[in-house]
């Protein structure tokens, strides 16, 4: 006689019985089953039985890492109450004996730990912690895309509503209402804005990155040694001489032409820009911008008084250095002055910055004063020859390596 299959061993507690063929292919009336109590079959969901076996097996093993959590202990008690045969042939001891036949005791300790971890991970996925979404019943990707994802109403232990009501964590999920006409119109407007949104191509982004890298290559000390060289590493004292004379170097002046931010970050650049604006009788814009920047760094106790000083000098009616603001920025600044803070003049400062960037700064770059500073010869040409041979070698190697890297980046894109 062949050995019983695992299905037959499971079928006994489930009252599976072989089919008896009758005459003419018809089945005879089913005889009374010993697994029927009070005329009601003892059918229990297979998944719940497997979960009960798993929880009972962990209960029978006296191991700290296999102790049941509170929600698992409650689940085991509910499953035992829900199973009509839990008091007789379907007791915990019999379930534990059935589970022991599936595990080879000859396995080593590490392999048994791996099997226990795999089994625990399986039930963590199929019977998650109360309050978590069951990934086997709800599509996580669809739920994340929806504003109000539909949550499953099924209990995490697969029981009916009367059993689920024992736990305070299982609350009925309210039915989601269909979107209204206004909500649908809002979604349509949102997607239309996304369609009209300007997006740069990768080739344009790569070109912009390459041009920025090439522009600032001479100012990167990792690739190009600084000019003038570090006086602590070489015998060149040009750096100290330039600092003493307060005359900007040609490389420093060239950086002012990269953008207005570069000119404003450099103290000498701000000074030269302010001199140019004073020559054109329009220095109030830059002085206002610098005053607002200084306001953001002041202690909080000095902010209210400084706000009033800036207002009286640049924005009040009849101010000695009145600036040109649009009506919207002026009205908002007037309201902000009533509650002074570090960012009271934020809108006015942004408006003045755009004016200088579009008008004053281009005229400063084209002015003769800037061109004279840019084209001025270096104070001492022999200082270039006093650089060490290692510095010259590093400068040439840095330029060649950077050009090769940029070329390979463009080809890969």
C-alpha positions as CSV (number, residue, x, y, z in Angstrom):
1,X,0.0,0.0,0.0
2,X,1.4,3.3,-1.0
3,X,2.3,5.9,1.6
4,X,-0.4,8.5,2.1
5,X,0.2,11.8,0.4
6,X,0.3,15.1,2.3
7,X,-3.1,16.0,0.8
8,X,-4.7,12.9,2.3
9,X,-3.2,13.8,5.7
10,X,-4.8,17.2,5.5
11,X,-8.0,15.8,4.1
12,X,-8.8,13.8,7.3
13,X,-9.5,16.7,9.6
14,X,-11.3,18.5,6.7
15,X,-13.7,15.5,6.3
16,X,-12.5,14.8,2.7
17,X,-13.8,11.4,1.7
18,X,-13.3,9.3,-1.4
19,X,-16.0,9.3,-4.0
20,X,-17.9,6.0,-4.2
21,X,-19.2,5.2,-7.7
22,X,-22.8,4.0,-8.0
23,X,-24.8,2.3,-10.7
24,X,-25.0,4.3,-14.0
25,X,-22.3,6.7,-12.9
26,X,-24.6,8.2,-10.3
27,X,-23.4,8.8,-6.7
28,X,-25.3,7.2,-3.9
29,X,-26.7,9.2,-1.0
30,X,-23.9,10.4,1.3
31,X,-23.8,8.4,4.5
32,X,-23.6,10.1,7.9
33,X,-20.2,11.6,8.4
34,X,-18.4,11.2,11.7
35,X,-17.0,14.7,11.2
36,X,-20.4,16.3,11.3
37,X,-21.8,17.8,14.5
38,X,-25.5,18.7,14.9
39,X,-25.9,18.4,11.2
40,X,-23.4,21.2,10.4
41,X,-20.2,20.4,8.5
42,X,-17.0,21.4,10.2
43,X,-15.6,23.3,7.2
44,X,-12.9,25.8,8.0
45,X,-10.9,27.8,5.5
46,X,-7.6,26.1,4.7
47,X,-5.7,29.3,5.1
48,X,-7.0,29.7,8.7
49,X,-6.1,26.1,9.5
50,X,-2.6,26.7,8.2
51,X,-2.3,29.9,10.2
52,X,-3.5,28.0,13.3
53,X,-0.9,25.3,12.8
54,X,1.8,27.9,12.5
55,X,0.8,29.8,15.6
56,X,0.3,26.6,17.6
57,X,3.8,25.4,16.6
58,X,5.3,28.6,17.8
59,X,3.4,28.3,21.1
60,X,4.7,24.8,21.7
61,X,8.3,25.8,21.2
62,X,9.8,27.4,24.2
63,X,12.0,29.9,22.4
64,X,12.2,33.6,23.0
65,X,12.5,34.5,19.4
66,X,9.3,32.5,18.6
67,X,7.1,34.0,21.2
68,X,3.7,35.2,20.0
69,X,3.0,38.9,19.8
70,X,-0.2,40.3,21.3
71,X,-2.1,40.4,18.1
72,X,-0.9,36.9,17.2
73,X,-2.1,35.5,20.5
74,X,-5.5,37.2,20.0
75,X,-5.7,35.8,16.5
76,X,-5.0,32.2,17.8
77,X,-7.7,32.5,20.4
78,X,-10.2,33.7,17.8
79,X,-9.3,31.0,15.4
80,X,-9.8,28.4,18.1
81,X,-13.2,29.8,18.9
82,X,-14.1,29.9,15.3
83,X,-13.1,26.2,14.7
84,X,-15.8,23.9,15.9
85,X,-13.3,21.0,16.1
86,X,-10.8,22.9,18.2
87,X,-11.7,21.0,21.4
88,X,-11.3,17.4,20.1
89,X,-9.4,16.1,17.0
90,X,-8.1,19.5,16.0
91,X,-6.3,20.4,19.2
92,X,-3.0,22.2,19.3
93,X,-1.0,19.0,20.1
94,X,-2.3,17.3,16.9
95,X,-1.6,20.4,14.9
96,X,2.0,20.5,16.3
97,X,2.5,16.8,15.4
98,X,1.3,17.5,11.8
99,X,3.7,20.4,11.5
100,X,6.6,18.3,12.8
101,X,6.2,15.9,9.9
102,X,7.0,18.7,7.5
103,X,10.2,19.7,9.2
104,X,13.3,17.4,9.1
105,X,14.8,17.2,12.6
106,X,18.1,16.2,11.0
107,X,18.6,19.6,9.6
108,X,21.3,21.7,11.3
109,X,20.5,24.7,13.6
110,X,21.2,27.4,11.0
111,X,19.0,25.8,8.3
112,X,16.1,25.5,10.8
113,X,16.5,29.1,11.7
114,X,16.4,30.0,8.0
115,X,13.2,27.9,7.6
116,X,11.6,29.6,10.6
117,X,12.5,33.0,9.2
118,X,11.0,32.2,5.8
119,X,7.8,30.9,7.4
120,X,7.5,33.9,9.5
121,X,8.1,36.2,6.5
122,X,5.4,34.3,4.6
123,X,2.8,35.0,7.3
124,X,3.9,38.6,7.7
125,X,3.0,39.1,4.1
126,X,-0.3,37.1,4.0
127,X,-1.4,38.1,7.5
128,X,0.1,41.5,8.2
129,X,0.0,43.4,11.4
130,X,-3.4,45.0,12.1
131,X,-3.6,48.4,10.5
132,X,-1.3,47.5,7.6
133,X,-2.4,47.0,4.1
134,X,-2.6,43.4,2.9
135,X,-0.4,43.4,-0.2
136,X,-2.0,40.2,-1.5
137,X,-5.4,41.8,-1.7
138,X,-4.6,45.5,-2.6
139,X,-2.3,46.6,-5.4
140,X,0.2,49.0,-3.7
141,X,1.0,50.8,-7.0
142,X,-2.6,51.5,-7.7
143,X,-3.3,52.6,-4.1
144,X,-0.3,55.0,-4.2
145,X,-1.6,56.7,-7.3
146,X,-5.1,57.2,-6.0
147,X,-6.0,60.1,-3.7
148,X,-8.2,57.9,-1.5
149,X,-7.1,54.3,-2.0
150,X,-9.7,51.6,-1.4
151,X,-8.6,49.6,1.7
152,X,-9.6,46.0,2.0
153,X,-12.5,45.2,4.4
154,X,-11.3,41.7,4.9
155,X,-9.8,41.1,8.3
156,X,-6.0,40.5,8.4
157,X,-6.8,37.0,9.7
158,X,-9.5,36.1,7.2
159,X,-12.3,35.9,9.7
160,X,-15.8,37.2,9.6
161,X,-17.0,40.6,10.7
162,X,-18.3,39.4,14.1
163,X,-14.8,38.1,14.9
164,X,-13.1,41.2,13.6
165,X,-15.2,43.4,15.8
166,X,-13.3,42.1,18.9
167,X,-10.2,44.2,17.9
168,X,-10.3,48.0,18.2
169,X,-7.8,48.3,15.3
170,X,-10.3,46.8,12.8
171,X,-12.7,49.6,12.0
172,X,-15.0,49.6,9.0
173,X,-13.7,51.6,6.2
174,X,-16.1,54.3,4.9
175,X,-17.2,54.0,1.4
176,X,-15.4,56.4,-1.0
177,X,-17.5,58.9,-2.7
178,X,-17.2,59.4,-6.5
179,X,-15.3,62.7,-7.4
180,X,-17.4,65.7,-7.9
181,X,-17.5,67.8,-11.1
182,X,-15.2,70.5,-9.5
183,X,-12.7,67.8,-8.4
184,X,-12.6,66.3,-11.9
185,X,-12.2,69.8,-13.5
186,X,-9.3,70.5,-11.1
187,X,-7.6,67.2,-12.1
188,X,-8.0,68.1,-15.8
189,X,-6.5,71.6,-15.2
190,X,-3.6,70.0,-13.3
191,X,-2.8,67.5,-16.2
192,X,-3.1,70.3,-18.8
193,X,-0.5,72.3,-16.9
194,X,1.8,69.3,-16.7
195,X,1.4,68.8,-20.5
196,X,2.3,72.4,-21.2
197,X,5.2,72.4,-18.7
198,X,8.5,73.2,-20.3
199,X,11.1,70.4,-20.0
200,X,14.7,70.5,-21.2
201,X,16.2,67.7,-23.3
202,X,19.1,65.8,-21.9
203,X,21.3,67.1,-24.7
204,X,20.6,70.7,-23.7
205,X,21.2,69.9,-20.0
206,X,24.5,68.2,-20.9
207,X,25.6,71.2,-23.0
208,X,24.7,73.6,-20.2
209,X,26.7,71.5,-17.7
210,X,29.7,71.3,-20.1
211,X,29.7,75.0,-20.7
212,X,29.5,75.7,-16.9
213,X,32.4,73.3,-16.2
214,X,34.6,74.8,-18.9
215,X,33.8,78.3,-17.7
216,X,34.8,77.6,-14.1
217,X,37.7,75.2,-14.9
218,X,40.4,77.8,-14.4
219,X,39.0,78.6,-10.9
220,X,39.0,74.9,-9.7
221,X,42.1,74.4,-7.6
222,X,41.7,70.6,-8.0
223,X,42.5,70.8,-11.7
224,X,44.4,74.1,-12.1
225,X,46.8,75.6,-9.6
226,X,45.7,79.0,-8.4
227,X,47.2,82.0,-9.9
228,X,49.0,83.7,-8.2
229,X,50.3,80.5,-6.5
230,X,50.2,79.8,-2.8
231,X,53.1,81.7,-1.2
232,X,53.4,79.1,1.5
233,X,54.2,76.4,-1.1
234,X,56.3,78.4,-3.6
235,X,58.7,81.4,-3.6
236,X,56.1,83.6,-5.4
237,X,54.9,86.6,-3.2
238,X,52.5,88.0,-5.9
239,X,49.5,87.0,-3.8
240,X,50.7,89.1,-0.8
241,X,51.5,92.0,-3.1
242,X,48.1,92.0,-4.7
243,X,46.4,91.9,-1.4
244,X,48.5,94.8,-0.2
245,X,47.8,96.9,-3.3
246,X,44.0,96.1,-3.3
247,X,44.1,95.8,-7.1
248,X,42.1,93.0,-8.5
249,X,43.8,90.5,-10.7
250,X,42.8,89.9,-14.3
251,X,41.4,86.5,-13.5
252,X,39.3,87.9,-10.7
253,X,37.9,90.7,-12.9
254,X,37.1,88.1,-15.6
255,X,34.9,86.2,-13.2
256,X,32.7,89.3,-12.7
257,X,31.5,88.9,-16.2
258,X,30.0,85.4,-15.6
259,X,27.0,86.9,-13.9
260,X,25.8,89.6,-11.6
261,X,26.0,87.2,-8.6
262,X,29.7,86.8,-9.1
263,X,30.2,90.6,-9.1
264,X,28.1,91.0,-6.0
265,X,29.8,88.2,-4.1
266,X,33.2,89.8,-4.6
267,X,33.8,92.8,-2.3
268,X,35.9,94.5,-4.9
269,X,33.3,93.7,-7.5
270,X,30.6,95.3,-5.5
271,X,32.8,98.4,-5.0
272,X,33.5,98.7,-8.7
273,X,29.8,98.2,-9.6
274,X,28.8,100.8,-7.0
275,X,31.3,103.3,-8.5
276,X,29.9,102.7,-11.9
277,X,26.3,103.3,-10.8
278,X,27.3,106.5,-8.9
279,X,28.7,107.8,-12.2
280,X,25.3,107.2,-13.8
281,X,23.4,108.6,-10.8
282,X,21.6,105.3,-10.2
283,X,23.4,103.9,-7.1
284,X,20.2,103.9,-5.0
285,X,19.2,100.5,-6.3
286,X,22.4,98.7,-5.3
287,X,22.5,100.5,-2.0
288,X,19.0,99.4,-1.2
289,X,19.8,95.8,-2.2
290,X,22.9,95.9,0.1
291,X,20.9,97.4,2.9
292,X,18.3,94.6,2.8
293,X,21.1,92.0,2.7
294,X,22.6,93.6,5.8
295,X,19.2,93.6,7.5
296,X,19.0,89.8,7.2
297,X,22.2,89.5,9.2
298,X,21.3,91.9,12.0
299,X,20.3,90.8,15.5
300,X,16.6,90.5,16.0
301,X,16.5,93.4,18.5
302,X,17.9,95.8,15.8
303,X,15.6,94.7,13.1
304,X,12.5,97.0,13.7
305,X,14.7,100.2,13.9
306,X,16.7,99.2,10.8
307,X,13.5,98.5,8.9
308,X,12.2,102.0,9.6
309,X,15.6,103.5,8.5
310,X,15.5,101.6,5.2
311,X,11.8,102.6,4.7
312,X,12.6,106.3,5.3
313,X,15.6,106.4,3.1
314,X,14.3,104.4,0.0
315,X,10.5,103.9,0.1
316,X,8.8,106.6,2.1
317,X,7.1,109.5,0.3
318,X,9.8,112.1,-0.3
319,X,12.6,109.7,0.4
320,X,16.1,111.1,-0.4
321,X,17.1,108.0,-2.4
322,X,13.7,106.8,-3.7
323,X,13.8,103.6,-5.7
324,X,11.5,102.6,-8.6
325,X,9.0,99.9,-7.6
326,X,5.9,98.6,-9.2
327,X,2.5,99.1,-7.4
328,X,2.2,95.5,-6.4
329,X,5.6,95.2,-4.7
330,X,5.1,98.6,-3.1
331,X,1.7,97.7,-1.6
332,X,2.9,94.4,-0.2
333,X,6.0,96.1,1.3
334,X,3.8,98.7,2.9
335,X,1.8,96.0,4.6
336,X,5.0,94.2,5.7
337,X,6.4,97.3,7.3
338,X,3.6,97.3,9.9
339,X,5.1,94.0,11.2
340,X,8.8,94.5,10.7
341,X,11.0,91.5,10.2
342,X,14.2,90.4,8.4
343,X,12.3,89.6,5.2
344,X,10.0,92.7,5.2
345,X,11.6,94.0,1.9
346,X,11.9,90.6,0.2
347,X,9.5,91.5,-2.7
348,X,11.1,94.9,-3.2
349,X,14.6,93.4,-3.2
350,X,13.7,90.8,-5.8
351,X,12.2,93.5,-8.0
352,X,15.3,95.7,-7.8
353,X,17.5,92.7,-8.4
354,X,15.7,92.0,-11.7
355,X,16.0,95.6,-12.7
356,X,19.8,95.7,-12.1
357,X,20.3,92.3,-13.8
358,X,18.5,93.4,-16.9
359,X,19.7,97.0,-17.2
360,X,22.5,98.2,-14.9
361,X,24.7,95.1,-14.9
362,X,24.9,94.7,-18.8
363,X,25.9,98.4,-19.0
364,X,28.6,97.9,-16.3
365,X,30.1,94.9,-18.3
366,X,30.2,97.0,-21.5
367,X,31.6,100.1,-19.7
368,X,35.1,101.3,-20.3
369,X,35.9,101.0,-16.6
370,X,35.3,97.3,-16.6
371,X,37.1,96.8,-19.9
372,X,40.2,98.6,-18.6
373,X,40.3,96.3,-15.5
374,X,39.8,93.3,-17.7
375,X,42.5,94.1,-20.2
376,X,45.1,95.3,-17.7
377,X,48.4,93.4,-18.0
378,X,49.6,91.5,-15.0
379,X,51.8,93.4,-12.7
380,X,54.8,91.1,-13.0
381,X,55.2,88.7,-15.8
382,X,58.3,86.9,-14.4
383,X,56.2,85.7,-11.5
384,X,54.6,83.2,-13.9
385,X,58.1,81.7,-14.5
386,X,58.7,81.4,-10.8
387,X,56.1,78.8,-10.4
388,X,57.5,75.3,-9.7
389,X,57.7,72.8,-12.5
390,X,55.3,70.6,-10.6
391,X,52.6,73.4,-10.7
392,X,53.0,73.8,-14.4
393,X,52.8,70.1,-15.0
394,X,49.7,69.8,-12.8
395,X,48.0,72.6,-14.7
396,X,48.6,71.0,-18.1
397,X,47.5,67.5,-16.9
398,X,44.4,68.9,-15.2
399,X,43.3,70.7,-18.4
400,X,43.8,67.6,-20.6
401,X,42.1,65.2,-18.2
402,X,39.1,67.5,-17.8
403,X,38.7,67.8,-21.6
404,X,38.8,64.0,-22.0
405,X,36.2,63.5,-19.2
406,X,33.8,66.1,-20.7
407,X,34.2,64.5,-24.2
408,X,33.4,61.0,-22.9
409,X,30.4,62.5,-21.0
410,X,28.9,64.0,-24.1
411,X,29.5,60.8,-26.1
412,X,27.8,58.6,-23.4
413,X,24.7,60.9,-23.4
